[in-house]
Amino acid sequence: MASTKAGGSSKNLRDSKPKYLGVKLADGAAVRPGMVIVRQRGTRIMPGKNVRVGRDHTLFAMSAGTIAFRTARKRTYTGKVIVRKVADVLA
């Protein structure tokens, strides 16, 4: 006789954590160096001026400024961070 009641088995109780991918800052948003602009898998959106790509294809700003997205030849570019001078910010 069994010492415990039989338990069923199920194979669908696992789930992966959400990755929170996508555009984090919109066109025209102000950025500081190091701020994440886009989290993505693969370079779906290419880096523009003053933007670098992380090892997980994350796009981040290299200088302070404003974000501008554009499309050229069916390819989307981002992060053309337009650099502002300190005098422009204070004025």
N, C-alpha and C positions, 0 to 999 in steps of 0.2 A: 504494500500500500504506500502511496506517495505521502511524503511528509508535508509538502506544500501543495497548494492548489495550482494547477497548470496555468501559466501565463501565456498569452498570445504573443506573437512577434509581429513587428511592423517595420517596414523598410523606408518609410517616407517621413521620418521625423527630424531630418537634418535640413539645415538651411544655411546659406552663406551670409556673411555680414554685408550690409549695403556699402557701396564704394563711394557714393556721393560725388559722382563725376559731373562735368558740365562747366559752363561758363560761370565764373564766380563774380566778375565785375563787368558791368555793361559798358557799351560805347559811351564815351564822354565822362566816365568816372575818373576821379582823381586817384592816383596811386603813389605809393612810396616805394623805394627800393626793397625788393624781396617779397612784395605782395604777390599772391597767387592770382593769376588772371583766368586760366583755364586748367581744369584737371581732365585728362583724356587718356584713352588707351590707343597708342599709336599717334602719329602726328596728323590728325584730321584737320586741325587748324595749325598753320605754319607760323613761326615767330617772325615778327617784323623788326623794325629798328628799336633798339634799346630793350629788347626782350630776349631771354634765353630759355633753353629747354632743359628741364631736369631729367634725371635718369629714368623716371617713370613717365616721360613725355609731358610733364606739367610745364605750362608756360608761366613765367614769372617776370616781373619788372626789374630792370637793372638801374633805372633812374627815376626820379620823381617827375610826374607830369600827368597827362590825360591820355586815356586809351582811345584809339581809333581803329575800328575794324574796317577792312576793305576786301573786295573780291577781285582777283585778277586772273584771267584765263581759267575760269572754273575752279579756282583754288582760293580758299579763304585765308586771309592773313589777319593777324591780330597784334595787339600790343605795340603798335607803332606809338610808343609813348612819347608824346610831344613834351620836350623838356621845358620847364618853366624856370626862369631865373628867380632868385630869392627876392629881388626888387619887385618883380611882377606879382609875386604872391602877397607881399606886404602892402602893395599899392591898392 
